[in-house]
Amino acid sequence: MVTLAQPRYIAAHGRDVEVKALVKSRAEPGLWLEEVPVPAVGPDDVLIRVLRTGICGTDLHIFAWDDWARQNIPVPLVVGHEFVGEISALGAEVADLALGEIVSGEGHLVCGRCRNCMAGRRVQCSRTASVGVNRAGAFAEYISIPSGNVWRHSDGVDLDVAAIFDPLGNAVHTALTFPVLGEDVLVTGAGPIGIMAALVARHAGARFVVVTDPSGYRRRLAGSVGLTLAIDPGETPLSEAMRELGMREGFDVGFEMSGKPSALRSMLAAMCHGAKIAMLGLPSEQFAIDWGHLVTNMITLKGIYGREMFETWYWMSVLVNAGLDVSPVITHRFACEEYESAFSVVQAAECGKVVLSWADR
């Protein structure tokens, strides 16, 4: 049995209604707005009417149909994984969620049986499947996901902010991996996740939060949200920034968000003895660093991927309810039918987060 909140979306005589979705329907650059059936709802699934979605760097790879996308994306596929919506149907075995609730979804579906899953370390599952990458995604009027992946939002949450809880989770996971209270924090890469991580560090009590990025647009965006400094690494050495701030021994904590070899090298050189670095940025190729410097300065370097399930989601809700404001990071909003314009803005990198609207509420 499936409990339906919106029977009008199920066709008469058992035939599925077609709904709008962005589909990677051909193995070539582009996405196409097409009609697809309402997703099936299994006994432990939740059908969600999508309200807003965010565009991610992964979606750009799929749109461009680059080497990574060609190797990883099955065609055809409804893409997208950052979303907020309202529950429209519940599978027969779902007992702790209600129709009409505002929710998002954890996009990593874990196996539940590997060593890490069995030990409660689901973020480290070796057999993770991903919404919008190898199973149907959220760039659609409806998405169906397992109930265990559904996150219920607090009452009154800003829908645009709720739509980007997935990347906010990456930022929170990175920013709170190491203690930042009273520390000096360096963030390399002022993309939306980098700026959100910097905002989390500031909210969590960091003393100075310095962001580096070669993009003037992104530096201005970082400066507009009240971070300590936003500098061009090609023009202003980090040593000069430290002198300006009266810092004596280097940064205590680093967030490497760019995936650029030069960024990590400059970060390592600017850290104090015993510093800690959380690395979310994904390099496109292998590169060398000064391992001797890392060892003799006793620097900890930890890779970050996704969100801790579901502690990071809890922290996100608490932070937002406690006054963390990431809404300035959302710089552009489009109707879903304007997706080509939205992707053009993201490709130009003259933006923060870009949100697509799929339904009014």
SULCORBEL-V433931 format. One record per residue. SS is DSSP state (alpha for helix, beta for strand, coil for the rest). PSI is psi in whole degrees, 0 to 359 (none if undefined). Layout:
ss: (SS | SS)
psi: (PSI | PSI)
//
This chain:
ss: (coil | beta | beta | beta | coil | coil | alpha | alpha | alpha | beta | coil | alpha | alpha | alpha | coil | beta | coil | beta | beta | beta | beta | beta | beta | beta | coil | coil | coil | coil | coil | coil | coil | beta | beta | beta | beta | beta | beta | coil | coil | coil | coil | coil | coil | coil | beta | beta | beta | beta | beta | beta | beta | beta | beta | beta | coil | coil | alpha | alpha | alpha | alpha | alpha | alpha | alpha | alpha | coil | coil | alpha | alpha | alpha | alpha | alpha | alpha | coil | coil | coil | coil | beta | beta | coil | coil | coil | beta | beta | beta | beta | beta | beta | beta | beta | beta | beta | coil | coil | coil | coil | coil | coil | coil | coil | coil | coil | beta | beta | beta | beta | coil | coil | beta | beta | coil | coil | coil | coil | coil | alpha | alpha | alpha | alpha | coil | coil | coil | alpha | alpha | alpha | coil | coil | coil | coil | beta | beta | beta | coil | coil | coil | beta | coil | coil | coil | coil | beta | coil | beta | beta | beta | beta | beta | alpha | alpha | alpha | beta | beta | beta | coil | coil | coil | coil | coil | coil | alpha | alpha | alpha | alpha | alpha | coil | alpha | alpha | alpha | alpha | alpha | alpha | alpha | alpha | alpha | alpha | alpha | coil | coil | coil | coil | coil | coil | coil | coil | beta | beta | beta | beta | beta | coil | coil | coil | alpha | alpha | alpha | alpha | alpha | alpha | alpha | alpha | alpha | alpha | alpha | alpha | coil | coil | coil | coil | beta | beta | beta | beta | beta | coil | coil | coil | alpha | alpha | alpha | alpha | alpha | alpha | alpha | alpha | alpha | coil | coil | coil | coil | beta | beta | beta | coil | coil | coil | coil | coil | coil | alpha | alpha | alpha | alpha | alpha | alpha | alpha | alpha | coil | coil | coil | coil | coil | beta | beta | beta | beta | beta | beta | coil | coil | coil | coil | alpha | alpha | alpha | alpha | alpha | alpha | alpha | alpha | alpha | alpha | beta | beta | beta | beta | beta | beta | beta | beta | beta | coil | coil | coil | coil | coil | coil | coil | coil | coil | coil | coil | alpha | alpha | alpha | alpha | alpha | alpha | coil | coil | coil | beta | beta | beta | beta | coil | coil | coil | coil | coil | coil | coil | alpha | alpha | alpha | alpha | alpha | alpha | alpha | alpha | alpha | alpha | alpha | coil | coil | coil | coil | coil | alpha | alpha | alpha | beta | beta | beta | beta | beta | beta | alpha | alpha | alpha | alpha | alpha | alpha | alpha | alpha | alpha | alpha | alpha | alpha | alpha | coil | coil | coil | coil | beta | beta | beta | beta | beta | coil | coil | coil | coil)
psi: (138 | 127 | 124 | 133 | 332 | 75 | 335 | 344 | 358 | 123 | 157 | 154 | 26 | 7 | 136 | 142 | 147 | 135 | 162 | 144 | 150 | 120 | 135 | 86 | 349 | 149 | 67 | 167 | 143 | 167 | 159 | 131 | 113 | 172 | 130 | 160 | 153 | 133 | 149 | 151 | 110 | 178 | 333 | 20 | 163 | 129 | 126 | 128 | 113 | 134 | 312 | 151 | 151 | 148 | 131 | 163 | 326 | 320 | 326 | 317 | 318 | 317 | 314 | 340 | 54 | 185 | 317 | 314 | 317 | 328 | 341 | 342 | 119 | 144 | 130 | 158 | 133 | 127 | 183 | 141 | 352 | 119 | 162 | 147 | 187 | 142 | 126 | 338 | 148 | 134 | 161 | 334 | 3 | 120 | 342 | 17 | 160 | 150 | 139 | 351 | 145 | 124 | 159 | 183 | 138 | 119 | 354 | 116 | 117 | 163 | 331 | 354 | 347 | 172 | 314 | 316 | 315 | 335 | 2 | 6 | 63 | 332 | 340 | 18 | 133 | 355 | 44 | 135 | 150 | 130 | 133 | 2 | 308 | 14 | 161 | 138 | 197 | 356 | 70 | 165 | 337 | 146 | 144 | 126 | 159 | 146 | 330 | 349 | 3 | 134 | 121 | 126 | 159 | 154 | 139 | 9 | 141 | 123 | 323 | 318 | 317 | 327 | 338 | 25 | 330 | 302 | 328 | 324 | 321 | 319 | 315 | 317 | 315 | 310 | 331 | 12 | 321 | 149 | 135 | 358 | 120 | 4 | 162 | 124 | 134 | 129 | 119 | 112 | 106 | 38 | 180 | 318 | 323 | 316 | 320 | 321 | 320 | 320 | 321 | 316 | 317 | 316 | 328 | 4 | 15 | 149 | 294 | 140 | 109 | 131 | 138 | 141 | 139 | 344 | 121 | 322 | 313 | 325 | 319 | 321 | 317 | 320 | 329 | 343 | 9 | 22 | 161 | 307 | 146 | 113 | 155 | 115 | 340 | 346 | 327 | 111 | 147 | 330 | 324 | 320 | 319 | 319 | 317 | 325 | 356 | 23 | 140 | 327 | 5 | 173 | 145 | 322 | 138 | 143 | 110 | 111 | 357 | 333 | 11 | 130 | 317 | 327 | 314 | 321 | 315 | 324 | 312 | 320 | 339 | 3 | 152 | 169 | 134 | 13 | 165 | 135 | 128 | 124 | 106 | 328 | 134 | 110 | 149 | 348 | 168 | 150 | 162 | 149 | 171 | 90 | 329 | 319 | 317 | 316 | 310 | 339 | 5 | 46 | 133 | 129 | 119 | 130 | 140 | 135 | 126 | 214 | 147 | 128 | 114 | 25 | 319 | 320 | 320 | 313 | 319 | 310 | 318 | 315 | 314 | 317 | 333 | 5 | 359 | 123 | 105 | 5 | 329 | 342 | 339 | 110 | 342 | 143 | 135 | 153 | 153 | 328 | 342 | 27 | 327 | 318 | 320 | 315 | 327 | 320 | 315 | 319 | 328 | 345 | 19 | 60 | 167 | 233 | 143 | 128 | 136 | 137 | 130 | 341 | 153 | 149 | none)
//
